[in-house]
């Protein structure tokens, strides 16, 4: 039983650390920001799940499991928000390579909003105005 | 046995960290750098976990939780600043 748990710990820790290496390779080799975002999220959820599971099994300690669950749930909740913010500002500052996209449905909305006002400020109010104009 | 596993995991983390560092230096935009630094913070948290597994203590658990929160705050703040700069 002990040797089985030790082998399980080894597999979990090495797979979790492999996720970090995969993220590094992806960050280095992918061509533009959106694909790099895809690579960077690999260790955030799956890698941490594997490493935390390996740590908890290795320490044979139930009392650290709630803290590890809190840390992992924090990652699970915050990773989509930060990815959304980075993608949003990347799209609007032309850092994302849009010529590699197959379809770009956001462009119509952004163009509609930004053509409504000269300054491009407060997009929420602008989109509501356009909807009312359409009616 | 755990020492061998920690050596292998540490090598994997170090290679990933070097790749992230190269992306931080090269990164064409600030958002690429933020992404790479976010991954660097995750690698540091993973290294703390490995150290806890090696020495069989739980002293760094709160640092791991704090690092997760810090990465979120940092990337959201920087990307918000980038997008506001464009609109102004």
Backbone of each chain as ProteinMPNN parsed JSONL, in Angstrom:
{"seq_chain_A": "XXXXXXXXXXXXXXXXXXXXXXXXXXXXXXXXXXXXXXXXXXXXXXXXXXXXXXXXXXXXXXXXXXXXXXXXXXXXXXXXXXXXXXXXXXXXXXXXXXXXXXXXXXXXXXXXXXXXXXXXXXXXXXXXXXXXXXX", "coords_chain_A": {"N_chain_A": [[0.827, -1.207, 0.0], [1.911, 1.239, 0.842], [4.002, 1.606, -1.012], [2.544, 1.737, -3.306], [1.111, 4.132, -2.915], [3.288, 5.875, -2.876], [4.22, 5.682, -5.494], [2.005, 6.7, -6.794], [2.027, 9.35, -5.847], [4.435, 10.203, -7.017], [3.797, 10.061, -9.765], [1.68, 11.911, -9.899], [2.902, 14.338, -9.07], [4.918, 14.661, -10.995], [3.456, 14.791, -13.362], [1.98, 17.13, -12.837], [4.032, 19.056, -12.713], [4.935, 18.813, -15.272], [2.925, 20.105, -16.639], [3.545, 22.793, -16.166], [5.916, 23.004, -17.589], [4.907, 22.534, -20.142], [3.311, 24.798, -20.426], [5.316, 26.752, -20.444], [6.735, 26.089, -22.797], [4.688, 26.452, -24.64], [4.174, 29.201, -24.311], [6.526, 30.147, -25.347], [6.653, 29.299, -28.021], [4.235, 29.666, -29.41], [2.431, 31.696, -31.805], [0.915, 34.178, -31.46], [-0.873, 36.424, -29.187], [-3.364, 35.386, -28.331], [-3.22, 32.609, -28.707], [-1.123, 32.105, -26.993], [-2.357, 32.69, -24.584], [-4.012, 30.492, -24.392], [-2.116, 28.473, -23.945], [-1.071, 29.291, -21.505], [-2.975, 28.799, -19.558], [-2.844, 26.165, -18.878], [-1.252, 25.146, -16.554], [-2.697, 26.358, -14.549], [-5.189, 25.27, -13.658], [-5.399, 22.364, -14.129], [-2.729, 21.572, -13.655], [-2.243, 22.537, -11.039], [-4.197, 21.088, -9.678], [-3.218, 18.448, -9.901], [-0.716, 18.711, -8.598], [-1.457, 19.557, -6.024], [-3.004, 17.362, -5.211], [-1.041, 15.375, -5.221], [0.64, 16.409, -3.22], [-1.039, 16.357, -0.93], [-1.525, 13.603, -0.7], [1.054, 12.704, -0.324], [1.809, 13.84, 2.133], [0.043, 12.545, 3.773], [-2.16, 13.606, 5.211], [-5.053, 14.834, 6.413], [-5.799, 17.353, 7.267], [-4.755, 19.434, 5.767], [-6.142, 19.41, 3.464], [-8.605, 20.984, 3.162], [-7.475, 23.602, 2.971], [-5.958, 23.365, 0.663], [-8.004, 22.905, -1.127], [-9.274, 25.366, -1.015], [-7.268, 27.007, -2.13], [-7.151, 25.897, -4.695], [-9.768, 26.286, -5.605], [-9.772, 29.031, -5.647], [-8.016, 29.516, -7.791], [-9.596, 28.342, -9.778], [-11.783, 30.053, -9.866], [-10.669, 32.57, -10.418], [-9.098, 32.359, -12.711], [-10.678, 32.349, -15.188], [-11.628, 34.992, -15.104], [-9.36, 36.691, -15.169], [-8.286, 35.832, -17.592], [-10.308, 36.637, -19.309], [-10.161, 39.435, -19.0], [-7.569, 39.956, -19.973], [-7.791, 39.012, -22.597], [-9.773, 40.717, -23.543], [-8.64, 43.326, -23.397], [-6.476, 42.822, -25.004], [-7.665, 42.317, -27.488], [-8.792, 44.803, -28.057], [-6.631, 46.491, -28.187], [-5.274, 45.789, -30.432], [-3.315, 43.862, -30.136], [-3.805, 41.204, -30.48], [-3.489, 38.869, -33.116], [-5.46, 39.327, -35.663], [-5.767, 38.41, -38.251], [-5.359, 35.729, -38.31], [-7.635, 34.53, -37.444], [-10.538, 32.458, -37.881], [-13.265, 33.171, -37.789], [-14.734, 36.209, -36.776], [-16.684, 37.416, -34.675], [-16.913, 39.37, -32.806], [-16.015, 41.689, -33.908], [-17.918, 43.147, -35.346], [-19.551, 44.189, -33.328], [-17.751, 45.754, -31.85], [-16.937, 47.576, -33.79], [-19.368, 48.837, -34.331], [-19.901, 50.056, -31.878], [-17.667, 51.719, -31.568], [-17.858, 53.4, -33.759], [-19.996, 54.946, -33.138], [-19.436, 57.059, -31.357], [-17.125, 59.781, -31.29], [-15.011, 59.77, -29.506], [-15.02, 57.265, -28.427], [-15.705, 56.57, -25.863], [-17.179, 55.085, -22.943], [-18.625, 52.474, -23.693], [-20.973, 51.048, -23.069], [-23.18, 52.757, -22.858], [-23.216, 53.712, -25.465], [-23.886, 51.415, -26.992], [-26.471, 50.951, -26.16], [-27.723, 53.221, -27.158], [-27.507, 52.729, -29.904], [-29.132, 50.523, -30.202], [-31.595, 51.62, -29.678], [-31.778, 53.392, -31.816], [-32.014, 51.624, -33.915], [-34.562, 50.627, -33.57]], "CA_chain_A": [[0.0, 0.0, 0.0], [2.779, 2.415, 0.92], [4.736, 1.787, -2.262], [1.558, 2.177, -4.302], [0.861, 5.56, -2.709], [4.474, 6.629, -3.274], [4.25, 5.764, -6.963], [0.93, 7.623, -7.185], [2.536, 10.698, -5.585], [5.445, 10.538, -8.027], [3.129, 10.311, -11.044], [0.904, 13.146, -9.819], [3.782, 15.506, -9.014], [5.636, 14.853, -12.261], [2.492, 15.282, -14.363], [1.668, 18.524, -12.527], [5.145, 19.912, -13.111], [4.984, 18.776, -16.737], [2.011, 21.14, -17.133], [4.271, 24.062, -16.17], [6.85, 22.98, -18.731], [4.1, 22.693, -21.358], [2.941, 26.21, -20.514], [6.485, 27.515, -20.853], [7.011, 25.828, -24.216], [3.635, 27.098, -25.41], [4.406, 30.645, -24.299], [7.707, 30.484, -26.145], [6.59, 28.943, -29.437], [3.001, 30.039, -30.096], [2.734, 32.908, -32.56], [0.336, 35.458, -31.052], [-1.263, 36.506, -27.787], [-4.513, 34.544, -27.983], [-2.766, 31.224, -28.564], [-0.321, 32.03, -25.768], [-3.286, 32.6, -23.457], [-4.443, 29.089, -24.33], [-1.062, 27.669, -23.327], [-0.772, 29.724, -20.139], [-3.959, 28.338, -18.591], [-2.688, 24.737, -18.571], [-0.897, 24.812, -15.171], [-3.512, 27.037, -13.556], [-6.228, 24.413, -13.093], [-5.043, 20.94, -14.096], [-1.434, 21.386, -13.017], [-2.372, 22.7, -9.591], [-4.966, 19.962, -9.135], [-2.332, 17.286, -9.773], [0.325, 18.951, -7.591], [-2.088, 19.563, -4.699], [-3.361, 15.986, -4.862], [0.194, 14.684, -4.876], [1.124, 16.899, -1.92], [-1.904, 15.868, 0.148], [-1.314, 12.167, -0.514], [2.398, 12.473, 0.204], [1.873, 14.19, 3.561], [-0.896, 11.663, 4.501], [-2.638, 14.557, 6.207], [-6.343, 15.344, 5.956], [-6.084, 18.72, 7.71], [-4.378, 20.447, 4.779], [-6.976, 19.289, 2.269], [-9.455, 22.161, 2.95], [-6.694, 24.757, 2.503], [-5.613, 23.128, -0.734], [-9.223, 23.093, -1.92], [-9.478, 26.816, -1.123], [-6.31, 27.542, -3.106], [-7.501, 25.451, -6.033], [-11.006, 26.955, -5.996], [-9.394, 30.401, -5.998], [-7.542, 29.454, -9.172], [-10.708, 28.008, -10.672], [-12.655, 31.217, -9.994], [-10.013, 33.774, -10.927], [-8.465, 32.166, -14.016], [-11.482, 32.861, -16.3], [-11.775, 36.452, -15.061], [-8.14, 37.34, -15.66], [-8.156, 35.532, -19.021], [-11.259, 37.496, -20.003], [-9.655, 40.806, -19.04], [-6.403, 40.036, -20.861], [-8.266, 38.882, -23.964], [-10.532, 41.903, -23.923], [-7.753, 44.451, -23.697], [-5.645, 42.456, -26.151], [-8.441, 42.508, -28.716], [-9.039, 46.216, -28.343], [-5.395, 47.221, -28.45], [-4.686, 45.22, -31.652], [-2.205, 42.951, -29.88], [-4.171, 39.889, -30.997], [-3.356, 38.803, -34.574], [-6.82, 38.991, -36.094], [-5.789, 37.787, -39.571], [-5.306, 34.273, -38.184], [-8.915, 34.011, -36.949], [-11.457, 31.968, -38.905], [-14.418, 34.05, -37.767], [-14.544, 37.267, -35.786], [-18.017, 37.976, -34.457], [-16.846, 40.519, -31.913], [-15.592, 42.887, -34.618], [-19.094, 43.95, -35.696], [-20.014, 44.912, -32.136], [-16.776, 46.785, -31.496], [-17.001, 48.624, -34.807], [-20.618, 49.567, -34.149], [-19.771, 50.902, -30.689], [-16.641, 52.758, -31.699], [-18.249, 54.377, -34.769], [-21.077, 55.769, -32.611], [-18.943, 58.276, -30.749], [-15.795, 60.096, -31.784], [-13.989, 59.464, -28.517], [-15.049, 55.85, -28.089], [-15.814, 56.404, -24.418], [-18.36, 54.47, -22.332], [-19.255, 51.641, -24.733], [-22.28, 50.512, -22.692], [-24.189, 53.746, -23.232], [-23.264, 53.779, -26.925], [-24.598, 50.282, -27.579], [-27.9, 51.14, -25.915], [-28.206, 54.221, -28.108], [-27.64, 52.13, -31.223], [-30.305, 49.658, -30.217], [-32.791, 52.455, -29.777], [-31.818, 53.919, -33.174], [-32.48, 50.576, -34.804], [-36.012, 50.502, -33.466]], "C_chain_A": [[0.867, 1.266, 0.0], [3.487, 2.672, -0.412], [3.796, 2.224, -3.374], [1.283, 3.674, -4.17], [2.076, 6.396, -3.128], [4.548, 6.775, -4.788], [3.177, 6.721, -7.457], [1.373, 9.071, -6.989], [3.527, 11.12, -6.663], [4.782, 10.887, -9.356], [2.391, 11.643, -11.014], [1.814, 14.372, -9.844], [4.47, 15.736, -10.357], [4.681, 15.338, -13.342], [2.147, 16.747, -14.114], [2.78, 19.46, -12.942], [5.312, 19.918, -14.623], [4.046, 19.827, -17.335], [2.708, 22.496, -17.179], [5.255, 24.121, -17.331], [6.088, 23.173, -20.036], [3.696, 24.151, -21.539], [4.123, 27.05, -20.967], [6.797, 27.335, -22.325], [5.966, 26.519, -25.085], [3.819, 28.6, -25.47], [5.54, 31.025, -25.241], [7.451, 30.313, -27.642], [5.317, 29.394, -30.138], [3.117, 31.437, -30.683], [2.129, 34.2, -32.009], [-0.294, 35.33, -29.673], [-2.4, 35.564, -27.427], [-4.105, 33.089, -27.828], [-1.877, 31.069, -27.333], [-1.199, 31.985, -24.528], [-3.768, 31.17, -23.277], [-3.394, 28.238, -23.63], [-0.902, 28.019, -21.849], [-1.778, 29.209, -19.123], [-3.778, 26.876, -18.234], [-2.273, 24.478, -17.127], [-1.853, 25.395, -14.154], [-4.498, 26.088, -12.89], [-5.765, 22.966, -12.989], [-3.716, 20.71, -13.384], [-1.51, 21.513, -11.511], [-3.184, 21.579, -8.963], [-4.065, 18.755, -8.908], [-1.308, 17.496, -8.66], [-0.274, 18.938, -6.187], [-2.478, 18.153, -4.269], [-2.129, 15.192, -4.464], [0.718, 15.098, -3.513], [0.304, 16.333, -0.775], [-1.689, 14.378, 0.386], [0.058, 11.906, 0.094], [2.48, 12.776, 1.697], [0.963, 13.31, 4.401], [-1.627, 12.454, 5.586], [-3.947, 15.152, 5.711], [-6.543, 16.809, 6.293], [-5.669, 19.758, 6.688], [-5.279, 20.413, 3.562], [-7.929, 20.485, 2.098], [-8.694, 23.379, 2.455], [-6.32, 24.593, 1.038], [-6.827, 23.313, -1.627], [-9.519, 24.583, -2.082], [-8.542, 27.407, -2.174], [-6.711, 27.153, -4.517], [-8.781, 26.128, -6.525], [-10.743, 28.413, -6.353], [-8.873, 30.469, -7.43], [-8.697, 29.256, -10.134], [-11.604, 29.216, -10.906], [-11.958, 32.372, -10.691], [-9.397, 33.589, -12.306], [-9.355, 32.65, -15.172], [-11.587, 34.375, -16.311], [-10.527, 37.134, -15.621], [-7.931, 37.047, -17.14], [-9.103, 36.398, -19.834], [-10.725, 38.917, -20.123], [-8.481, 40.94, -20.004], [-6.848, 39.935, -22.319], [-9.0, 40.113, -24.445], [-9.592, 43.05, -24.285], [-6.821, 44.105, -24.855], [-6.383, 42.647, -27.459], [-8.542, 43.992, -29.064], [-7.769, 47.019, -28.561], [-4.636, 46.64, -29.634], [-3.445, 44.377, -31.366], [-2.513, 41.565, -30.406], [-4.078, 39.918, -32.52], [-4.683, 38.357, -35.157], [-6.842, 38.32, -37.459], [-5.674, 36.272, -39.487], [-6.633, 33.682, -37.736], [-9.759, 33.514, -38.112], [-12.726, 32.8, -38.956], [-14.269, 35.007, -36.599], [-15.876, 37.97, -35.567], [-18.0, 39.2, -33.567], [-16.582, 41.81, -32.677], [-16.781, 43.791, -34.977], [-19.538, 44.803, -34.519], [-19.061, 46.053, -31.816], [-16.805, 47.919, -32.512], [-18.241, 49.488, -34.637], [-20.494, 50.539, -32.979], [-18.807, 52.032, -30.95], [-16.996, 53.771, -32.782], [-19.332, 55.315, -34.24], [-20.588, 57.073, -32.033], [-17.514, 58.514, -31.194], [-14.713, 59.675, -30.799], [-13.938, 57.991, -28.188], [-15.209, 55.591, -26.623], [-17.142, 55.771, -24.044], [-19.135, 53.633, -23.355], [-20.659, 51.182, -24.374], [-23.377, 51.46, -23.141], [-24.335, 53.794, -24.747], [-24.082, 52.634, -27.514], [-26.095, 50.418, -27.325], [-28.483, 52.159, -26.886], [-28.429, 53.602, -29.487], [-28.862, 51.223, -31.304], [-31.573, 50.488, -30.361], [-32.911, 53.052, -31.188], [-32.376, 52.888, -34.142], [-33.991, 50.409, -34.746], [-36.683, 51.728, -34.076]], "O_chain_A": [[0.603, 2.222, -0.729], [3.56, 3.808, -0.879], [4.18, 2.977, -4.269], [1.226, 4.396, -5.165], [1.921, 7.49, -3.67], [4.89, 7.838, -5.306], [3.393, 7.464, -8.414], [1.131, 9.92, -7.846], [3.475, 12.244, -7.164], [5.143, 11.872, -9.999], [2.456, 12.417, -11.969], [1.535, 15.337, -10.556], [4.593, 16.876, -10.806], [5.04, 16.194, -14.15], [2.033, 17.527, -15.06], [2.517, 20.542, -13.465], [5.773, 20.905, -15.196], [4.324, 20.378, -18.4], [2.498, 23.269, -18.114], [5.407, 25.159, -17.976], [6.549, 23.88, -20.933], [3.73, 24.682, -22.649], [3.963, 27.959, -21.781], [7.09, 28.303, -23.027], [6.29, 27.097, -26.123], [3.651, 29.214, -26.524], [5.519, 32.09, -25.857], [7.965, 31.087, -28.45], [5.312, 29.499, -31.364], [3.822, 32.281, -30.13], [2.78, 35.241, -32.085], [-0.258, 34.262, -29.062], [-2.408, 34.996, -26.335], [-4.582, 32.403, -26.924], [-1.879, 30.015, -26.698], [-0.856, 31.338, -23.539], [-3.915, 30.692, -22.153], [-3.732, 27.378, -22.816], [-0.628, 27.142, -21.03], [-1.474, 29.18, -17.931], [-4.491, 26.375, -17.365], [-2.902, 23.634, -16.49], [-1.837, 24.978, -12.996], [-4.628, 26.102, -11.666], [-5.738, 22.398, -11.897], [-3.583, 19.769, -12.601], [-0.925, 20.713, -10.782], [-2.898, 21.159, -7.842], [-4.13, 18.112, -7.861], [-1.052, 16.588, -7.869], [0.318, 18.38, -5.263], [-2.307, 17.784, -3.107], [-2.155, 14.432, -3.496], [1.183, 14.262, -2.738], [0.855, 15.882, 0.229], [-1.671, 13.929, 1.531], [0.219, 11.009, 0.921], [3.141, 12.055, 2.444], [1.08, 13.312, 5.626], [-1.702, 12.023, 6.737], [-3.969, 15.882, 4.721], [-7.378, 17.465, 5.67], [-6.181, 20.877, 6.726], [-5.195, 21.296, 2.708], [-8.062, 20.974, 0.976], [-9.198, 24.118, 1.61], [-6.357, 25.55, 0.266], [-6.712, 23.814, -2.746], [-9.959, 25.02, -3.146], [-8.963, 28.208, -3.008], [-6.627, 27.967, -5.436], [-8.887, 26.499, -7.694], [-11.39, 28.973, -7.238], [-9.24, 31.366, -8.19], [-8.775, 29.911, -11.173], [-12.129, 29.397, -12.005], [-12.583, 33.085, -11.476], [-9.191, 34.574, -13.014], [-8.841, 33.312, -16.074], [-11.632, 34.99, -17.376], [-10.625, 38.043, -16.446], [-7.451, 37.909, -17.876], [-8.753, 36.848, -20.926], [-10.81, 39.538, -21.183], [-8.397, 41.909, -20.759], [-6.356, 40.668, -23.177], [-8.875, 40.513, -25.603], [-9.728, 43.667, -25.341], [-6.417, 44.991, -25.608], [-5.792, 43.094, -28.441], [-8.395, 44.38, -30.223], [-7.834, 48.135, -29.078], [-3.464, 46.965, -29.825], [-2.609, 44.192, -32.25], [-1.597, 40.816, -30.747], [-4.531, 40.873, -33.152], [-5.007, 37.169, -35.153], [-7.85, 37.707, -37.808], [-5.871, 35.589, -40.492], [-6.761, 32.461, -37.65], [-9.708, 34.077, -39.205], [-13.22, 33.108, -40.041], [-13.736, 34.642, -35.551], [-16.163, 38.99, -36.194], [-18.95, 39.984, -33.561], [-16.876, 42.899, -32.183], [-16.683, 45.017, -34.926], [-19.86, 45.981, -34.676], [-19.488, 47.175, -31.546], [-16.709, 49.089, -32.142], [-18.184, 50.71, -34.778], [-20.921, 51.69, -33.066], [-19.081, 53.18, -30.6], [-16.497, 54.896, -32.747], [-19.568, 56.371, -34.827], [-21.247, 58.101, -32.192], [-16.771, 57.566, -31.446], [-13.623, 59.271, -31.204], [-12.911, 57.505, -27.714], [-14.885, 54.499, -26.157], [-18.126, 55.918, -24.769], [-20.192, 54.054, -23.825], [-21.47, 50.945, -25.269], [-24.375, 51.04, -23.727], [-25.448, 53.903, -25.261], [-24.879, 52.846, -28.428], [-26.904, 50.044, -28.174], [-29.598, 51.989, -27.38], [-29.414, 53.909, -30.158], [-29.538, 51.157, -32.331], [-32.503, 50.108, -31.072], [-34.021, 53.203, -31.7], [-33.114, 53.224, -35.068], [-34.626, 50.087, -35.751], [-37.911, 51.817, -34.088]]}, "seq_chain_B": "XXXXXXXXXXXXXXXXXXXXXXXXXXXXXXXXXXXXXXXXXXXXXXXXXXXXXXXXXXXXXXXXXXXXXXXXXXXXXXXXXXXXXXXX", "coords_chain_B": {"N_chain_B": [[13.202, 7.876, -2.514], [11.431, 10.0, -2.904], [13.164, 12.103, -3.175], [14.304, 11.803, -5.705], [12.059, 12.159, -7.297], [11.459, 14.806, -6.662], [13.711, 16.071, -7.717], [13.345, 15.576, -10.477], [10.884, 16.909, -10.914], [11.633, 19.488, -10.165], [13.468, 20.093, -12.183], [11.782, 20.114, -14.421], [10.105, 22.278, -13.719], [12.018, 24.307, -13.652], [12.853, 24.459, -16.329], [10.44, 25.259, -17.504], [10.169, 27.73, -16.22], [12.387, 29.117, -17.223], [11.648, 29.3, -19.902], [9.373, 30.938, -19.639], [10.621, 33.226, -18.675], [12.166, 33.984, -20.865], [10.095, 34.659, -22.565], [9.054, 36.825, -21.167], [11.133, 38.67, -21.475], [11.311, 38.893, -24.291], [8.705, 39.418, -25.095], [6.34, 40.866, -27.279], [4.221, 42.575, -26.57], [2.793, 44.253, -23.675], [0.888, 42.635, -22.586], [1.594, 40.029, -23.21], [3.784, 39.81, -21.547], [2.561, 40.035, -19.063], [1.038, 37.689, -19.052], [3.112, 35.765, -19.11], [4.403, 36.336, -16.7], [2.407, 35.686, -14.945], [2.324, 32.905, -15.264], [4.869, 32.417, -14.287], [4.48, 33.004, -11.566], [2.753, 30.929, -10.909], [4.518, 28.815, -11.225], [6.301, 29.329, -9.182], [4.606, 28.929, -6.99], [4.117, 26.19, -7.329], [6.682, 25.256, -6.867], [6.941, 25.863, -4.171], [5.073, 24.057, -3.149], [6.387, 21.669, -3.827], [8.613, 21.866, -2.189], [7.419, 21.71, 0.311], [6.509, 19.075, 0.13], [8.939, 17.741, 0.039], [10.271, 18.302, 2.488], [8.341, 17.659, 4.304], [6.505, 19.426, 5.698], [4.011, 21.976, 6.505], [4.244, 24.704, 6.198], [4.151, 26.614, 4.164], [1.653, 26.8, 3.063], [-0.201, 28.929, 3.18], [1.172, 30.845, 1.777], [0.989, 29.799, -0.767], [-1.774, 30.028, -1.272], [-1.975, 32.828, -1.133], [-0.355, 33.562, -3.28], [-1.835, 32.642, -5.458], [-4.013, 34.441, -5.359], [-2.668, 36.869, -5.7], [-1.661, 36.727, -8.321], [-3.995, 36.85, -9.82], [-4.993, 39.462, -9.136], [-2.903, 41.052, -10.091], [-2.802, 40.534, -12.932], [-5.358, 41.289, -13.768], [-5.413, 44.005, -13.041], [-3.326, 45.134, -14.601], [-4.213, 44.568, -17.228], [-6.573, 45.953, -17.317], [-5.625, 48.557, -17.09], [-4.205, 48.771, -19.489], [-6.284, 48.662, -21.384], [-7.74, 50.936, -20.714], [-5.949, 52.954, -21.279], [-5.912, 52.9, -24.016], [-8.483, 53.779, -24.685], [-8.584, 56.377, -23.801]], "CA_chain_B": [[12.444, 7.948, -3.751], [10.84, 11.322, -3.095], [14.204, 13.033, -3.617], [14.431, 11.681, -7.167], [10.865, 12.782, -7.884], [11.57, 16.26, -6.526], [14.704, 16.533, -8.684], [12.738, 15.59, -11.819], [9.884, 17.978, -10.957], [12.33, 20.768, -10.145], [14.028, 20.356, -13.509], [10.675, 20.501, -15.311], [9.689, 23.637, -13.357], [13.062, 25.262, -14.026], [12.787, 24.661, -17.775], [9.272, 26.094, -17.763], [10.446, 29.089, -15.762], [13.31, 29.763, -18.166], [10.869, 29.646, -21.097], [8.556, 32.102, -19.298], [11.498, 34.388, -18.544], [12.51, 34.421, -22.225], [8.925, 35.345, -23.119], [8.95, 38.128, -20.506], [12.111, 39.584, -22.069], [11.045, 39.1, -25.708], [7.296, 39.674, -25.37], [6.108, 42.075, -28.061], [3.315, 43.519, -25.915], [2.796, 44.127, -22.206], [-0.015, 41.552, -22.193], [2.384, 38.793, -23.239], [4.619, 39.786, -20.344], [1.692, 39.735, -17.917], [0.735, 36.249, -19.112], [4.294, 34.981, -18.739], [4.671, 36.517, -15.269], [1.381, 34.904, -14.259], [2.798, 31.519, -15.241], [6.012, 32.377, -13.362], [3.949, 32.932, -10.196], [2.268, 29.56, -10.712], [5.68, 27.931, -11.08], [6.824, 29.549, -7.828], [3.704, 28.225, -6.071], [4.364, 24.759, -7.462], [7.955, 24.963, -6.207], [6.667, 25.847, -2.726], [4.43, 22.763, -2.86], [7.4, 20.618, -3.878], [9.457, 21.977, -0.988], [6.642, 21.144, 1.426], [6.498, 17.622, 0.005], [10.271, 17.201, 0.32], [10.622, 18.412, 3.909], [7.211, 17.193, 5.102], [5.878, 20.408, 6.587], [2.912, 22.693, 5.829], [4.394, 26.117, 6.552], [4.002, 27.532, 3.034], [0.33, 26.666, 2.445], [-0.835, 30.233, 3.027], [1.859, 31.539, 0.691], [0.43, 29.303, -2.03], [-3.083, 30.673, -1.456], [-1.758, 34.25, -1.406], [0.202, 33.711, -4.626], [-2.947, 32.503, -6.404], [-4.774, 35.689, -5.369], [-1.823, 37.944, -6.233], [-1.597, 36.634, -9.774], [-5.276, 37.345, -10.341], [-5.068, 40.917, -8.996], [-1.922, 41.667, -10.972], [-3.118, 40.484, -14.355], [-6.565, 42.086, -14.029], [-5.08, 45.427, -12.951], [-2.518, 45.574, -15.748], [-4.977, 44.553, -18.472], [-7.532, 47.06, -17.234], [-4.869, 49.771, -17.376], [-3.896, 48.795, -20.921], [-7.459, 48.976, -22.183], [-8.139, 52.32, -20.467], [-5.014, 53.827, -21.965], [-6.305, 52.948, -25.416], [-9.726, 54.514, -24.872], [-8.487, 57.772, -23.368]], "C_chain_B": [[11.9, 9.36, -3.993], [11.89, 12.329, -3.561], [14.35, 13.003, -5.145], [13.261, 12.382, -7.849], [10.971, 14.295, -7.815], [12.616, 16.814, -7.496], [14.102, 16.608, -10.082], [11.757, 16.751, -11.938], [10.555, 19.347, -10.962], [12.95, 21.099, -11.492], [12.95, 20.795, -14.483], [10.25, 21.938, -15.03], [10.729, 24.65, -13.793], [13.045, 25.527, -15.521], [11.589, 25.542, -18.143], [9.505, 27.531, -17.353], [11.385, 29.828, -16.689], [12.56, 30.185, -19.426], [10.011, 30.876, -20.836], [9.411, 33.358, -19.23], [11.906, 34.922, -19.914], [11.332, 35.167, -22.841], [8.742, 36.713, -22.464], [9.915, 39.119, -21.154], [11.721, 39.916, -23.505], [9.696, 39.742, -25.984], [6.998, 40.946, -26.127], [5.171, 43.06, -27.361], [3.365, 43.285, -24.406], [1.9, 42.975, -21.767], [0.684, 40.208, -22.247], [3.231, 38.677, -21.978], [3.781, 39.464, -19.114], [1.354, 38.251, -17.871], [1.925, 35.425, -18.623], [4.6, 35.131, -17.257], [3.637, 35.785, -14.428], [1.812, 33.44, -14.15], [4.009, 31.384, -14.321], [5.538, 32.253, -11.918], [3.404, 31.537, -9.901], [3.425, 28.604, -10.497], [6.286, 28.09, -9.69], [5.938, 28.845, -6.8], [3.933, 26.721, -6.123], [5.671, 24.371, -6.786], [7.792, 24.956, -4.692], [6.019, 24.527, -2.322], [5.452, 21.635, -2.861], [8.283, 20.66, -2.648], [8.727, 21.426, 0.236], [6.628, 19.624, 1.352], [7.855, 17.026, 0.374], [10.548, 17.178, 1.817], [9.48, 18.072, 4.851], [6.76, 18.211, 6.149], [4.811, 21.153, 5.797], [3.018, 24.195, 6.063], [4.013, 27.059, 5.415], [2.621, 27.49, 2.407], [-0.313, 28.023, 2.196], [-0.141, 31.056, 1.955], [1.315, 31.097, -0.662], [-0.914, 29.959, -2.302], [-2.906, 32.138, -1.817], [-1.219, 34.456, -2.813], [-0.884, 33.568, -5.684], [-3.724, 33.81, -6.51], [-3.975, 36.821, -6.002], [-1.769, 37.92, -7.743], [-2.858, 37.17, -10.421], [-5.321, 38.872, -10.306], [-4.113, 41.6, -9.972], [-2.358, 41.68, -12.418], [-4.358, 41.313, -14.666], [-6.239, 43.57, -14.006], [-4.325, 45.893, -14.185], [-3.36, 45.599, -17.011], [-6.035, 45.644, -18.477], [-6.846, 48.383, -17.584], [-4.563, 49.882, -18.865], [-5.116, 49.218, -21.711], [-7.926, 50.409, -21.941], [-7.232, 53.302, -21.197], [-5.399, 53.984, -23.434], [-7.529, 53.861, -25.605], [-9.572, 55.998, -24.58], [-8.086, 58.687, -24.513]], "O_chain_B": [[11.902, 9.855, -5.12], [11.565, 13.293, -4.255], [14.5, 14.042, -5.787], [13.434, 13.097, -8.836], [10.626, 14.995, -8.767], [12.435, 17.903, -8.041], [14.318, 17.586, -10.799], [11.777, 17.492, -12.921], [10.116, 20.257, -11.664], [12.959, 22.259, -11.902], [13.151, 21.718, -15.272], [10.055, 22.727, -15.954], [10.38, 25.736, -14.256], [13.2, 26.669, -15.953], [11.697, 26.444, -18.974], [9.089, 28.454, -18.053], [11.217, 31.025, -16.925], [12.786, 31.27, -19.96], [9.916, 31.761, -21.687], [8.989, 34.428, -19.669], [11.988, 36.133, -20.121], [11.511, 36.164, -23.54], [8.32, 37.661, -23.125], [9.562, 40.28, -21.36], [11.786, 41.077, -23.91], [9.531, 40.496, -26.943], [7.368, 42.025, -25.664], [5.314, 44.269, -27.544], [3.893, 42.282, -23.925], [2.114, 42.395, -20.703], [0.407, 39.333, -21.426], [3.38, 37.594, -21.412], [4.215, 38.723, -18.232], [1.375, 37.628, -16.809], [1.766, 34.502, -17.823], [5.013, 34.166, -16.613], [3.94, 35.316, -13.331], [1.685, 32.818, -13.096], [4.167, 30.365, -13.648], [6.111, 31.496, -11.135], [3.564, 31.02, -8.795], [3.333, 27.687, -9.681], [6.731, 27.115, -9.085], [6.44, 28.239, -5.854], [3.943, 26.054, -5.089], [5.774, 23.294, -6.199], [8.417, 24.153, -4.0], [6.362, 23.946, -1.293], [5.405, 20.748, -2.008], [8.664, 19.617, -2.118], [9.325, 20.766, 1.086], [6.722, 18.95, 2.378], [7.924, 15.94, 0.95], [11.003, 16.17, 2.357], [9.628, 18.183, 6.068], [6.65, 17.893, 7.333], [4.704, 20.996, 4.581], [2.001, 24.887, 6.122], [3.594, 28.189, 5.668], [2.412, 28.069, 1.341], [-0.899, 28.253, 1.138], [-0.778, 31.874, 1.291], [1.192, 31.901, -1.587], [-1.178, 30.398, -3.421], [-3.596, 32.648, -2.7], [-1.586, 35.427, -3.476], [-0.871, 34.277, -6.691], [-4.06, 34.246, -7.611], [-4.521, 37.636, -6.746], [-1.826, 38.969, -8.384], [-2.803, 37.857, -11.44], [-5.644, 39.51, -11.308], [-4.463, 42.598, -10.601], [-2.296, 42.72, -13.073], [-4.418, 41.969, -15.705], [-6.725, 44.323, -14.85], [-4.65, 46.935, -14.755], [-3.253, 46.538, -17.799], [-6.355, 46.196, -19.529], [-7.414, 49.221, -18.284], [-4.651, 50.967, -19.439], [-5.009, 50.046, -22.615], [-8.453, 51.043, -22.854], [-7.681, 54.345, -21.673], [-5.236, 55.053, -24.021], [-7.598, 54.621, -26.57], [-10.364, 56.803, -25.071], [-7.959, 59.896, -24.322]]}, "name": "protein", "num_of_chains": 2, "seq": "XXXXXXXXXXXXXXXXXXXXXXXXXXXXXXXXXXXXXXXXXXXXXXXXXXXXXXXXXXXXXXXXXXXXXXXXXXXXXXXXXXXXXXXXXXXXXXXXXXXXXXXXXXXXXXXXXXXXXXXXXXXXXXXXXXXXXXXXXXXXXXXXXXXXXXXXXXXXXXXXXXXXXXXXXXXXXXXXXXXXXXXXXXXXXXXXXXXXXXXXXXXXXXXXXXXXXXXXXXXXXXX"}
